[in-house]
């Protein structure tokens, strides 16, 4: 028997599904085609590529796994690499859950939906939550996340064999649409100075640390860049508060 609450959630679920036609979803889908080319060239089988898209989901983790396979890493080492690359999603989950959950939302629903949290789904949802009532936010995110994942699984299923006939430059260009979109969308949706600082510092430190250490350069850039951004934001905020107090002068 379908409850009245289920009918109330349906419009928000369908609205989330419509997000598959948005620019973020289309950019990610284009990048997935690039992933197909990389998986094909790396010798990843059709079934493995489709399985990875559904189970691992986030594209960077999939590339990390394929890179570990090509490097001949052991299973525990590959699993650790994928886990570390996905830890960046934990703050996104922590920020999203309080925004979408309602008093009646079961914990198991949030745990299931956390699988679909990635940069694209997170940015898309956070930018639109102010237009969705609290009771419809879980359904909205579920509609978008489930549809986005399903569509990209289908894209992998179709494009895996076709990508081998495309010029390598086209596949690479499609893949690089994703980091460009990630940078611009995170910058546009940032809500604090520390986010802007982290992006700018990361763009500067990333290439430098990559040339210094190809294996751990990204980790060093993220750790040092994020720490610098945190402390710089604290210093700037403290200075602004001091200047504001000095301008206001004594009261009374």
N, C-alpha and C positions, 0 to 999 in steps of 0.2 A: 504494500500500500504506500503510495507516494504522499508525503506530508505536505501541508500547506507551505511550510518553509522552503521545501524543494522548489515549488513553483515560483516562489519569490526570488530565489537565487538564480533561476534560469536566465532571465534577461542579462544579468551581469556576467554569467558564464559565457553567453553568446557574444556579449560585447568584448570580452577578453579574446575570444576566438577570432573576432574581426581584426584583431591586432596583427594577424599574420600578413595583412596587406600593408602594414606600416613600413616606413623606411628602415627602422632597425631590423625588423624581421627579414626584409628583402636583402639587406646587406649581409646578414649572417648566413642566409641561404646561399648567397653567392660565394661566401667564404667556404661553405661546406663543399661546394663543387671543387674548390682548390684543395681541400682536404682529401677528396676522392683521388685527385691526381697524385698527391703525395703518398697516399696509402698504396695506390696501384704501383707506383715506381718503387716503393719500398718492399714490394712482395707480399703485402698484407692481402689475404684472400677476401673475396667478396663477402662471405659470411662473417668474417672477423670485423671487417669495416662496418657492416650494418650493426653488429652487436656492440661495437665500441660507441657508435653514435647514440644508441639507446641507453647503455649502462653507464658509460663515463660521462657522456653528454658534453661537458665544456670542452671546446676545441683545443685550448692550450694543453690540457691534460692529455688529450688524445695524441697531440704531436709529441709531447714528452714521452709517452709510452712507446710510440713508434721509434723515436730516437733511441730509447733505451734498448729496444729490440735490435735495432741496427748496430748498436755498440756492443752487443753480445752480453748485456747485463743479466744477472741472475734474476729470478722471479721476485725474491724479497727486495732486491735493489730497485727493480722497476716499479714495484708497488710503492716503495718509499718515495721514489721520485714523483709519482703521480699524486701521492698523498700530500707531499710538500707543495706541489704546484697548485693544489686545490685548496690549501689552507687560506688563500687570499679570499675565498668565498665565505669564510666564517663570519667576518664582520658584516658582510652583506646580509647574511641570514639573520644575524643579531639585530640589524637595523630594520629589516623588512618585517619580521614576525610581529613586533609590537604595533606596527602600522596597519597590518591586515587582520589580526586576530580580533574576534569579538568575545564577549563573555561566554557564549555558548559554543565556541569553536573547540572541538575535541583535539587533544594533543596529538593523537595519531594522524589526524589530517595534516597538521602542520609538519610533522615529521616526514610524511610522504611527499608533500609539496616542496620540502627543502631540497629534494633531489633536482628540482627544475630551476633552482636559483643559479643563475650565471649572469655575466655582465649585461647581456642583452635583455633578458627577462627582468633583471633587477632595475635597470635604468628605465625601461619602458613602463614598469609598474609604478615606480616611485614618482615619475613625472606626471602620472595621471591619477594618483590616489585621491587628490583633493576634489576630484569630480565624482568620486564613487563613495556612497555611504558606507559606514563601518560594517554593516551587516552584509554588504555585497562584495567586500574586498577580497575575501578568500576565494569566492567563486570567480571573480574577475581574474585574479592571478592564476587560478587553476585552468581557466579557459585558455589563457594565453600560453602558459607553460606547457600544457599538454599538447595543444595544437602545434606549437613551435617545434617541440621535440618530434612529434609524429610526422610532420611535414618534412623535416630534415632527415628522418630515417628513410622516408620515401625517396627523397632527393638522392641520398647515397645509393639506394637500391637501383635507381634509374641511371645515375650519372657515372657509376663506377666503371662500366664498360665503355661509356661514350667518351670519357675524359681522355682516354689514351689516344684518341684521334684529334684532339685539340693541340694547338701549338703550346709548348711549355710556358711561354711568356703569358699567355692568356690565363692559364691556371694559376700562375704566380700572382698575376694582377688581381684576380678574384680573391685570392687568399689575403692579400695585403689590404683589401677593403676593410677587413675586420679591425685591425689595430687602429686604422685611421678613424673609423667610426667610434671605437671605444674611447679614444682620446677626446674627440670632439663632444661626445655625448656626456662623458663624465665631467668634463669642464663645464658644460652647459647646466648640468644638474647639481653641481657642487653647492653645498650649503654652508661651507666654512672656509676660512682663509687657509687652514692647514691642508685642505685638499688641493687648492691651487698651487701652494708651495711644494707639496709632494710631487705633483705632476711635473712642474718645471725642474725641480732638482733631479727627479728621476730621468727626465729626458737628457739632462746634462751628464749625470753619472753613469747612466746605462751603457752608452758606447765605450766610455773610458774603462769601466770595469770589465766589459766584454773583451776588450783587447788585452787587458791584464790577466784575466782568467776566464777562458771561454766556458768552463764547466760551472763555476760558482759566481760568475760576474753578476748575473741577474739577481741572485740572492743577496750579494753584498750591496748592490745598488738599492734594492728595496729596503733592506734593513737600515743602512746608513741614511738614505734619502728620507725615509719615513721618520726616523728619529730626529734628523735635522729639521724637518718640517714641523714636527710636534713642538720642539723647543723654540724655534723661531716664532711660531704662532703665539706661544706663551709670552715671549719677550715683547713682541709687537703689541699684544693685548694689554700687557702691564704698562707699557710706555703710553699707550693711548689713554688708559685709565688715569695715569699720573698727570698727563697733559689736560685731561678733562677736569680733574679735581683742581688743578692749578688755575684753569680758566674760570671755573665756577667761583673760586675764592671762598672766604669764610662766610658762613651763614649766620644771620642774626645781628 
